[in-house]
Each structure stands twice: as structure tokens, then as C-alpha cells.
Amino acid sequence: MSQMKNLPKPFYAKHGKRAVLLLHAYSGSPNDVRMLARYLEKSDYTVYAPLFTGHGTLNPKDILIQKTETWWEDTLQAIHFLESEGLSQIAVFGLSMGGIFAMQALEEQSMIGGGFFCSPISPVETHVAESFEIYVRRVLKLAGKDEQTVEEMIAALRSYVFSQLAQIQQQAANIEKKLNQIQVPVFLAQAGQDEMIDPFGVYETAKKLATKRITLQWYPNSKHVITVGQSRRLLEKDVLNFLEKLPWNEESI
């Protein structure tokens, strides 16, 4: 019962009329972006970090049975929720996979700006499959499974993992083709010590953006989950600085 109480939940803090949507990583949760959310709400931003379908449970297969379309629907529902709260101007950011959907929102929805943190938009070498197995081990041990059961379940899930990662890569490829449609300011953050994706892919993504209002921040000492790593305070300040320059309430940049 205590395990169920400790499972991740969506984060919502309503403050000012400026809204920020934060999307978490694959196999992650709103905890990925909670510290950033807390930092932004102190500056009077309304912040919402939803939980992607299938995430935040003690069964890894709950993630693996989902389609990328479902996570895009989650993103749209999060935007609609903020709009229903009377927030018409929204900035959207995402960590890793969350950044893929953040960029799609910038392409297809009326966002005021946004971007991603360590997201494989352009094709790069990744180590996500290996990372997912680490995640599975951790979750199944939390669920009380013994070592043999854990290894058997990992082996059984492996084909699901590769299939789903291929779907995510295809989603990113589709979004990359439309990057030149983005006309609002874009913030790109990349960790120099990223152990999950080739960090230099961020430059390929930046080249494909038509908007001239690009902020690209490189954090040489940070690892992939930059929102909780040693560079997080610098990232928080950089994101806030980017947000403060957006044309809220139809102001000119």
C-alpha cells in the first residue's frame, strides 16, 4: 500500500497567467521535471507536468503496450487542460522523449515558445534500450520480484522495447521533417556528458529550425537527465531567462 502511495503523480501549480507545460522522459515521470517546476512557480508561472499513459506504475509492460499516438494525445489533453484553466499562452518543454512531443506541439499547436532538454529529434546513436532494462530491474525489485523472475521478465519484454523505441524514432523523424514550420522562439538544451544519446545531434536539429530565435545551451559536465543533474540550477536559470523574453500578452520580443 505504501508503494502505491509513493508512485509518481502529475504536478500542477497554478500561479500567474503565464503557463508552462513540462513533459517527462520515456520510462520517467513528472519527478524528472519537478525541481524545474518548483523553480518556475516561484517566479509566478503556472506549471503543469502530466504523467504519460502507462508510466508511474510497478509494471513496466504498462509502458510497452502504449503507442506514441497515445502520448501525443496526452500532450494535447495537457494543453487543453491549461486552456480550460483560462491560460491562453503556453510554453512547452520536454526532457528526452518528452521533448519530441514538445517540438510537435510547437509545430502543430499555438504555443508561445518552448523546446527540449537532451532530446533525440535528429537521428543519433542511443542507449535507451539498455537504460530501459535498468529501469525494469529497479521497478520489478520495488514490486518485490526475485532475481530470477526479474531476468525472465526482462528477456520477455526485450522485443517490446525494441519495437516501441522504433516507433519513438519514427515519431521523431516525422517531427524533424516539419521543424521549419516552427516560427516561435525555441530553447535547446544539451548535456555534454549525455550517456543516452549522441549529444552532437542537437546541432543538426538547430540547423533545421527556420526560426532565428533559437537559444542553444550546452552543459559540458551534465549527464542525460539534466533537470536533476549537477547543472540543473544553471538550466533552471537559463529556462527562466528564455521564458522572460517571450512575447507574453502580445508584447513584442
N, C-alpha and C positions, 0 to 999 in steps of 0.2 A: 504494500500500500504506500509506503514512504517513497519507493522508487517511482510510482505513478505521480506522486505529488511533485517530485523533482524533475519531471520531464519538461523539456523546453516549451514555452508558450509564446504566442505573439506579444509584441511590445507596442504599446500605444501611449503617447504622452501628448495631450492637447495643450497648446500654449497660444502662440500668435497665429496670424493668418498665413504665414509662410510655412508651407508643408514640405517635408522631406520624407520620401519613401526609401527605405533601406532593405535590399534583398540579400538573403544569406546564400552561402555556398552549397554546392552539392554535398549531401550527407551531413550538412551543418544544421544550424538553427538560428533563430534571432539572437542567440547568445554571441554569434560571430560579430554582430554589429551593435551590441548593447552598450558598450562603453562609448562608441561614437554617438549613439543616440542620446545617451545621458549628457554628453558634452554639448550637443547641439540644442537640446531642450533648455539648457542653462542660458542659451543666447536667445531664448524666446521663440524657437522654432517648434512647430508641431511635428512630431516624428512618429512614423509607423513602420514597424518591422514585422511583416506577416510570417507565418510558418508555411513553407511549401508543403503541398499534399504528400503524405507518406513519410515525411520527416518527423523527427522528435518522438519516435516510438522505440520499443525494445525489440522490434523485429525488422531487421534490415531489408527483408523482402518487401516491406511496405513501400520502400523507395523504388525498388527494382520493378515493380509491377506498374509503375506510373509511365505516362507518355509525356514528352516535352510539351505537348499541347495543353496538358493539364496545368503545368507550371506557368505557362503563358496566361491561361485563364485565371490562375491565382493572382498573377500580376495585375491583370485587368480588374479583378474584383477589388484588389487593394486600392487601385486608383479610384474606382467608383466609390469605395468606402470613404476615402478622403473627400471626394467631391460631395458626397451626401452629408458630410460634416461641415459643409459650407466653405471648403477650401478649394478655390478655383485655380490657384497657381501652385504647381507641384514640381519639385526637383526630385530626380530619381537616381539612385546609385546602387551598385551591386558588387558583392565580393565574388570573384571567380565565376561560377555558373550564374549566380545572381546578376553579375554584370552583363551577361549575354542578354538576359531579359530586360535589363535596364536600357541597354542600347536599342533593343527592339521597341521599347516604349518611346524612346527619343525619336525613332523613325516614324512610328505609327500613331502616337498619341500627342496631345497638346501639352507637352511638358515645357517648363521654363528653362530647363537645363539639367545637367547631370552627367553620369559617366560610370566608370568601373574601377575596381581595385583588383589587379592581378587576374584579368580575365582572358581566356584564350579565344579571342574573336578571330584573329588571323591564324592560319594553320601553324601549329607548333608541336614539337615533341612534348608529350606529357607523361606524368607518372601517377595519374589519377587512379588507375586500376589498383596499383599497389597500395595507395593510400586508402582506398575503399576497403581493402582486406584488413588493414589495421583498424579501421572504424568498426568493421563487422566483429572482429575479435573483442574489441572493447565493449561493444553493446551486448554481445551474447554473454560475456562474462558478468556484466551487470545484471543480466537476466537470469544468472545462476546456472548457465550451461557448463558442463565439464569439458575438459580439453579435447577429448575425442569427438564429442558432439560438435564442438566449435569447428574443428578441422573438417569434419564431414559436411557441415553446412556451408563452409567457405567453398569447398570443392563443388558442391551442388549449385551454388549461386554464381560461379565464375562466368558461365556462358551468358547469364542475365546481365552481368556487369558490362561485358564487352559489347553486348547488343545495345544496352542503354547509352553507353559512352559514345557509340557510333551515332545514335540519334542526337545526342547533345552536340557532337561535332558538326552534324548536318545542319542543326539549328543555327549554330554559329556561322557556318558557311553562307546560309541564306541571309543572315543579318549583315554579314560583311559585304555582300553584293549591293546592299542598299545604304551603306554608310554615307554616301554622297548626298543622300536626301536630308540628312540632319543639318538644320540651319541654326540651331540654338547652341549656346556655349557648352563645351564638353570638357570634362575633367578626367584625365587618365592617370592612374597611379600604378607604379610597378616596383616590386621588391627586387633588388639586385641579387639577393641570395635565394631566389624562388626555387624551391626543391620540387615543385609540382609541374610547372610549365617553363618552357624556354622564355626567359624574361625579355629577350630582344624582340619578340613578336609584337610588343606594344608599339614599336616604331613603324612596323608595317601597317598596323591599324591606323595610326595617326596620319600616315600618308594618304590614306583612302578617304579621310574626312574632308568634306568640301568646306565646312565652316572654318573660318580663320580664327575663331575664338576658342582655341584649344589651349588647355593647361595640362602639360605633361610633367608629372613629378616622379623622379627616380629616387628610391630609398635604398642606397647601396648596401646597408647592413641588415635589411629586413628579410624575413622568410615569407612564404606564401600568404599566410593568414595575417596580413599586415595590420588589420584592425585590432589585433590583440598582441602584436609583437613589440619589439623594443622601439620601433619607430612610430608607434601608434599616436603618441602625443603630437608629433610633428605632422602626421597625417591629419589628425583632428583639426589642427590649426589651419592647414592648407585647404581642407574641405570648407571650413567656415569662411575663410578668406574668399574662396571661389563663390560661395553662396552669397556673401555680402555684396558681390559685384554684379549679381544677376539683376535683370530689369523687373524687379517686383513692382506690382501695381502700375505696369506700363511705363516705368521710368526708362529713360534712355541709358544705354550702357556707358 
